[in-house]
Amino acid sequence: MGGTRDWDASTYDRVSAPQQRWAEGVIDRLRLRGDETVLDAGCGTGRVTQLLLDRLPRGRVIAVDGSAAMVAEARELLDPVRTEVVQADLTELELGAPVDAVFSNAVFHWIDDHARLFSVLAAALADGGRIEAQCGGRGNVARFYGAVAGVVSAGGFPELDGFEPTHFPGPDETAELLSAAGFEAIDCRLTPRPTRPPEPREFVRTVCIGPHLDRLPAGRRDALLDAVMDRLGADPELDYVRLDISARKRAARA
Ligand SMILES: C[S@@+](CC[C@H](N)C(=O)[O-])C[C@H]1O[C@@H](n2cnc3c(N)ncnc32)[C@H](O)[C@@H]1O
């Protein structure tokens, strides 16, 4: 899946107001004192990481992302004294010292193996440390995926037959995986967040359809995007559904 694929970081930074808005609620849930060390799992361009840093005047953030372009933007933006920006695949992450909390926004649905992801994040956390995260959940942007499927089944893009770059889980399966990875006090829930992005074509190109475009030769990418945008219509509403995840790492038994 999309772990180490690169992103158009500067366009993402410009069009990702919806993701930034959703992130604010997730950061609130961390209820930070201000002196913690927090892992931002999938920091993107660092815009959301900066909101997290604003709540940590005496703390630090370890900001991790798999995309070189995203990491470069985040390094430009974030205070190097209070932030360590690391380029790594989250499913391979190993930190030198445990963090107090894990935060993540709009990332986990790009990762296929959530059992592995949650065990890596549990290993990164101190005992009793919290994870507060949000990602695409069951049914997320179904109209967009329906439009892509319609275009692909009409022919002309055989590279995309059966291609599914995202994984949108439900709350029950996620809670089970969190428990198996060593978390307790688990709360997972789905919330519909229908969204009209301000620059729909650039938003869909940058946020939704990147992995599909990556599979096509450069000369055929616009044809796919045009065909999908035709099906979505002018000023489309994207039927976002977010999966909110809250849990605490179980303390090891003495
Ligand atoms: C939609 S962006 C979200 C960025 C930021 N958290 C925000 O809210 O704006 C998704 C990010 O997840 C990163 N990502 C996806 N899979 C990853 C993985 N396996 N390891 C590290 N980063 C990953 C991508 O590179 C991208 O920067």
The ligand as an SDF file (V2000), in Angstrom:
LIG
                    3D

 27 29  0  0  0  0  0  0  0  0999 V2000
   -3.3360   12.2570    3.9920 C   0  0  0  0  0  0  0  0  0  0  0  0
   -1.6840   12.4340    4.5480 S   0  0  0  0  0  0  0  0  0  0  0  0
   -1.9620   12.9630    6.2330 C   0  0  0  0  0  0  0  0  0  0  0  0
   -0.8470   13.8320    6.7400 C   0  0  0  0  0  0  0  0  0  0  0  0
   -1.1060   14.5480    8.0720 C   0  0  0  0  0  0  0  0  0  0  0  0
   -1.2130   13.6040    9.1680 N   0  0  0  0  0  0  0  0  0  0  0  0
   -2.3360   15.4110    7.9800 C   0  0  0  0  0  0  0  0  0  0  0  0
   -3.2900   15.1860    8.7340 O   0  0  0  0  0  0  0  0  0  0  0  0
   -2.3650   16.3360    7.1500 O   0  0  0  0  0  0  0  0  0  0  0  0
   -1.1770   10.7260    4.7700 C   0  0  0  0  0  0  0  0  0  0  0  0
    0.2930   10.6000    5.1200 C   0  0  0  0  0  0  0  0  0  0  0  0
    0.5510    9.2730    5.5760 O   0  0  0  0  0  0  0  0  0  0  0  0
    1.8360    8.9120    5.1250 C   0  0  0  0  0  0  0  0  0  0  0  0
    1.9220    7.4480    5.1610 N   0  0  0  0  0  0  0  0  0  0  0  0
    1.0800    6.5630    4.5860 C   0  0  0  0  0  0  0  0  0  0  0  0
    1.4770    5.3100    4.8360 N   0  0  0  0  0  0  0  0  0  0  0  0
    2.6040    5.4020    5.5890 C   0  0  0  0  0  0  0  0  0  0  0  0
    3.4900    4.4550    6.1770 C   0  0  0  0  0  0  0  0  0  0  0  0
    3.3080    3.1220    6.0400 N   0  0  0  0  0  0  0  0  0  0  0  0
    4.5440    4.9030    6.8880 N   0  0  0  0  0  0  0  0  0  0  0  0
    4.7670    6.2300    7.0460 C   0  0  0  0  0  0  0  0  0  0  0  0
    3.9530    7.1790    6.5160 N   0  0  0  0  0  0  0  0  0  0  0  0
    2.8910    6.7690    5.7970 C   0  0  0  0  0  0  0  0  0  0  0  0
    1.9240    9.4970    3.7340 C   0  0  0  0  0  0  0  0  0  0  0  0
    3.2440    9.5990    3.2610 O   0  0  0  0  0  0  0  0  0  0  0  0
    1.2350   10.8450    3.9300 C   0  0  0  0  0  0  0  0  0  0  0  0
    2.1370   11.8550    4.2780 O   0  0  0  0  0  0  0  0  0  0  0  0
  1  2  1  0
  2  3  1  0
  2 10  1  0
  3  4  1  0
  4  5  1  0
  5  6  1  0
  5  7  1  0
  7  8  2  0
  7  9  1  0
 10 11  1  0
 11 12  1  0
 11 26  1  0
 12 13  1  0
 13 14  1  0
 13 24  1  0
 14 15  1  0
 14 23  1  0
 15 16  2  0
 16 17  1  0
 17 18  1  0
 17 23  2  0
 18 19  1  0
 18 20  2  0
 20 21  1  0
 21 22  2  0
 22 23  1  0
 24 25  1  0
 24 26  1  0
 26 27  1  0
M  CHG  2   2   1   9  -1
M  END
$$$$
